[in-house]
Structures are given as C-alpha cells and as structure tokens.
Amino acid sequence: MQESSEEKKITENQTIDFLNATDEQLLSALASGTPKEVVFVVLLKRYQKIIYKHNRHLVVSHDDADDATQNSFIKIWHNLDKFRGESQLKTWIYRIATNECINLLRRKKSTIDFDEAQPDMADYLTEDIYLSPEDISLKLQRAMCFLPYKQKLVFTLRYFENLSYEEISQLTETSEGALKASYHHAVKKLEIYLNVLR
C-alpha cells in the first residue's frame, strides 16, 4: 500500500498538523527539534489579532497597540526556546503583551500611577480614525479609561479575552477571589460611567 504525500510528510518530519495543533503540541514539537521559526509562525498566526485587541484595550491608541503587539512578538521570538512550561503558553504570551503595554505607558508617561484611573487616555479615542463616535465599543473604551489599570486589565482579560480566573491568576499573580472582586467592581463602575458618558 502506497503512502499519501501528507502521510509521507508527517512520517518524514515526524510532525503534526501545526495549524491545528494545541499549544502543548507545538511546544513538544519545538522540544523535539522542530525549527523555532515554524512554531513561531503558527503562534503569530494564532495570537497576533488576539494580542492586538488585548493591547488596544489596555493602551487605547491604535498606534500604541500596534507597537506593543510588535514588541510582544519580538520578545516571544527571542524567548520561545527558553519557555519551560511554568505556565500555559497562552498565559505566558498574555503576560508578555501586558508587560509591553505597561512599559509603553511608562515610557509615554513616566509618572503614571497604575492604581489610579487614566481618564486622559480617553482623549486618544476622540482622535482615533478607526472608531466612529456612535460606536458602542468607543463608549466602552472611554468608560474603561476611568478604571484603575488593574481593574481594566482584569475586565479586559475576563470580558474580552474570555480567560478563566485561574488563567488570569497565573498571569497577574493575584488570587482568584481578589480577581473576582476586581472584576465585579469594574463592571459596576463601567455601568455608572456608560450611563454618564451617553
């Protein structure tokens, strides 16, 4: 019986269907000698849009989110072969992206206080050519500028990224109970801000 070309490819390379592989399978392939470039390209395709949206919620501006996303993937590239599975790969990627957003905000505003709301960031939204003033996402983004950064991060990860509290806990090194409280406070504040910003 003759092997199909796809079976031959899998047998020769001892690989998997990379585009449909789980993150764990990708890491296993990397550890087994699959070139880093192959795994990185799959991760880039899988996470680039997701991480851009995550960054956009945190830094507000399209250009800043674009820069943070690019810097995130540069860091992922440089550190991919050093990743040892101390957390889930997805959590590791989100941690890198979140740190890049924090670094970008610190560079732009060295006196930033992450325990305080940053309502001045809402001004970036009014200048954004990618959002229309009637867009509900613009109103939500503006309201999120009135949250302290930690609440904004927890809300973003839970509401937009649909991460579990366990994943967010690993990413932020915060207890699940504290995260649930933070999310609850964020939702209550957003409800108030959305009513005010109508």
C-alpha positions, 0 to 999 in steps of 0.5 A: 500500500502506497503512502499519501504525500501528507502521510509521507510528510508527517512520517518524514518530519515526524510532525503534526498538523501545526495549524491545528495543533494545541499549544502543548503540541507545538511546544513538544514539537519545538522540544523535539527539534522542530525549527523555532521559526515554524512554531513561531509562525503558527503562534503569530498566526494564532495570537497576533489579532488576539494580542492586538485587541488585548493591547488596544484595550489596555493602551487605547491608541491604535498606534500604541497597540500596534507597537506593543503587539510588535514588541510582544512578538519580538520578545516571544521570538527571542524567548520561545526556546527558553519557555519551560512550561511554568505556565500555559503558553497562552498565559505566558504570551498574555503576560508578555503583551501586558508587560509591553503595554505597561512599559509603553505607558511608562515610557509615554508617561513616566509618572503614571500611577497604575492604581489610579484611573487614566481618564486622559487616555480617553482623549486618544479615542476622540482622535482615533480614525478607526472608531466612529463616535456612535460606536458602542465599543468607543463608549466602552473604551472611554468608560474603561479609561476611568478604571484603575489599570488593574481593574481594566486589565482584569475586565479586559482579560475576563470580558474580552479575552474570555480567560478563566480566573485561574488563567488570569491568576497565573498571569497577574499573580493575584488570587482568584477571589481578589480577581473576582472582586476586581472584576465585579467592581469594574463592571459596576463602575463601567455601568455608572460611567456608560450611563454618564458618558451617553 
